[in-house]
């Protein structure tokens, strides 16, 4: 994990103050800077937890996605769509998982040009162990309680809707507490 900065002041609050003096009040500047710093902190923390398994958080996400599917496999294009990443990133991620023996690839019998990625038994074992470790450290969000985590999800959802990440239903779906509503991912 990264060494704490332990600065005697909040550099984002200081930047916000200086920004206001020069250009006026722009709360979105402090918000985006805070979100970006939070991303750095969280990614460093979760990557440190999955590193002993030979994973990055991106590779861990791919393993989890494959473990959710009924048959333990998905088309590479579907992985990219669900993880919201470029096809080149999916190829790189899956190829590294293949080299680690956690995933295999084979031609998609339903799509002559497509490739299926399948999680191996070792991949399932690693995924379960890494998941236990990530859950034990609350995915880096231990500074927040469950309700605050739901609020963070709800606050960020409109940004994802505006980016057209998905077709937004009229009702806001917030992650359930516990395992209510947990289901398996179905490959399409």
C-alpha positions in Angstrom: 0.0 0.0 0.0 1.2 3.6 -0.6 2.9 5.5 2.1 0.4 8.0 3.7 1.1 11.6 2.8 0.2 12.9 6.2 0.2 16.5 5.0 -0.6 19.2 7.5 -3.5 20.5 5.3 -6.0 19.2 2.7 -4.3 19.9 -0.7 -7.7 19.6 -2.5 -9.3 22.1 -0.2 -6.3 24.4 -0.7 -6.6 24.1 -4.4 -10.3 24.8 -4.2 -9.6 28.0 -2.2 -7.0 29.1 -4.7 -9.3 28.2 -7.6 -12.1 30.4 -6.1 -9.7 33.3 -5.7 -8.6 33.1 -9.4 -11.7 31.9 -11.3 -14.6 31.9 -8.8 -16.5 29.1 -7.1 -16.5 25.9 -9.1 -17.5 23.0 -6.8 -17.2 20.5 -9.6 -13.4 21.1 -9.6 -13.0 20.1 -6.0 -15.4 17.2 -6.6 -13.5 15.8 -9.6 -10.2 16.2 -7.9 -11.5 14.3 -4.9 -13.0 11.5 -7.0 -9.7 11.1 -8.9 -7.7 11.0 -5.7 -10.2 8.5 -4.2 -9.7 6.4 -7.3 -5.9 6.4 -6.8 -6.2 5.4 -3.2 -8.8 2.7 -3.7 -7.0 1.2 -6.7 -3.7 1.1 -4.8 -5.3 -0.6 -1.8 -7.2 -3.3 -3.8 -4.3 -4.0 -6.1 -2.1 -4.5 -3.1 -4.6 -7.1 -1.8 -4.9 -9.1 -5.1 -1.2 -8.8 -6.0 -0.2 -11.9 -4.0 -2.6 -13.9 -6.3 -0.8 -12.6 -9.4 -3.7 -10.3 -10.1 -4.6 -6.7 -10.7 -8.0 -5.4 -9.9 -8.9 -5.5 -13.6 -7.9 -9.2 -13.8 -9.8 -9.9 -10.6 -12.9 -8.3 -12.1 -12.7 -10.5 -15.2 -12.4 -13.6 -13.0 -15.4 -12.6 -11.0 -17.4 -11.9 -14.2 -16.5 -15.4 -15.6 -17.4 -17.0 -12.2 -20.8 -15.4 -12.3 -21.7 -16.9 -15.7 -23.6 -20.2 -15.8 -21.0 -22.1 -17.7 -18.0 -20.2 -16.4 -17.3 -18.7 -19.8 -18.2 -15.6 -21.8 -17.4 -14.2 -25.2 -14.5 -11.8 -25.2 -16.8 -9.1 -26.6 -19.3 -9.7 -23.8 -16.5 -9.4 -21.2 -15.5 -6.0 -22.6 -19.1 -4.8 -22.7 -19.8 -5.9 -19.1 -16.5 -4.5 -17.7 -17.0 -1.4 -19.9 -13.5 -1.6 -21.3 -12.0 -1.4 -24.8 -11.5 -4.8 -26.7 -7.7 -4.4 -26.6 -7.9 -4.2 -22.8 -10.0 -7.3 -22.6 -7.5 -9.2 -24.8 -4.6 -8.1 -22.6 -6.4 -8.9 -19.4 -7.6 -12.4 -20.6 -4.2 -13.2 -22.1 -2.5 -12.5 -18.8 -5.1 -14.7 -17.0 -4.4 -17.5 -19.6 -0.7 -17.3 -19.0 -1.4 -17.6 -15.3 -3.5 -20.7 -15.8 -6.6 -19.0 -14.4 -8.5 -18.8 -17.7 -8.5 -20.7 -21.0 -9.6 -19.5 -24.5 -11.3 -21.3 -27.3 -13.2 -20.4 -30.5 -16.8 -19.5 -30.0 -18.8 -22.3 -31.7 -21.7 -19.8 -32.2 -19.6 -17.0 -33.7 -16.9 -17.9 -36.3 -14.8 -14.9 -35.4 -15.4 -14.8 -31.7 -13.4 -16.2 -28.8 -14.8 -17.6 -25.5 -12.9 -17.1 -22.3 -13.4 -19.8 -19.6 -12.4 -19.7 -15.9 -10.4 -22.7 -14.8 -10.7 -24.5 -11.4 -7.5 -22.7 -10.3 -9.1 -19.5 -11.5 -12.2 -20.2 -9.3 -9.9 -21.0 -6.3 -7.9 -17.7 -6.8 -11.1 -15.7 -7.3 -12.7 -17.0 -4.1 -9.5 -16.4 -2.0 -9.0 -12.9 -3.4 -12.7 -12.1 -2.8 -12.4 -13.2 0.8 -9.4 -10.8 1.2 -11.1 -7.9 -0.5 -14.3 -8.3 1.5 -12.3 -8.4 4.7 -10.9 -5.0 3.9 -14.3 -3.7 2.6 -12.8 -3.1 -0.9 -10.9 -0.2 0.6 -14.0 1.5 1.7 -13.8 0.7 5.4 -14.0 4.4 6.3 -17.7 4.2 5.3 -20.6 2.2 6.7 -23.0 0.2 4.6 -25.5 3.1 4.2 -22.8 5.5 3.2 -21.6 3.0 0.5 -25.1 2.8 -0.8 -25.2 6.7 -0.9 -21.9 6.8 -2.8 -23.4 4.3 -5.3 -26.5 6.5 -5.6 -24.5 9.7 -6.0 -22.4 8.3 -8.8 -25.2 6.6 -10.7 -26.5 9.8 -12.5 -23.0 10.3 -13.9 -23.0 6.7 -15.3 -26.5 7.2 -16.7 -25.5 10.5 -18.4 -22.5 8.7 -19.9 -25.0 6.1 -21.3 -23.3 3.2 -19.5 -26.7 1.5 -19.5 -30.4 2.1 -20.2 -31.6 3.6 -17.0 -34.9 2.3 -15.6 -37.2 4.8 -14.0 -36.5 3.4 -10.5 -33.1 3.7 -9.0 -31.6 0.3 -8.2 -29.3 0.4 -5.2 -27.2 -2.6 -4.2 -29.1 -4.8 -1.8 -27.9 -5.3 1.8 -26.8 -8.8 2.3 -27.5 -11.2 -0.5 -31.0 -10.3 -1.5 -31.3 -10.1 -5.2 -27.9 -11.7 -5.8 -28.1 -13.8 -8.9 -26.0 -15.4 -11.5 -24.8 -13.5 -14.5 -26.2 -15.1 -17.7 -24.1 -15.1 -20.8 -26.0 -13.7 -23.9 
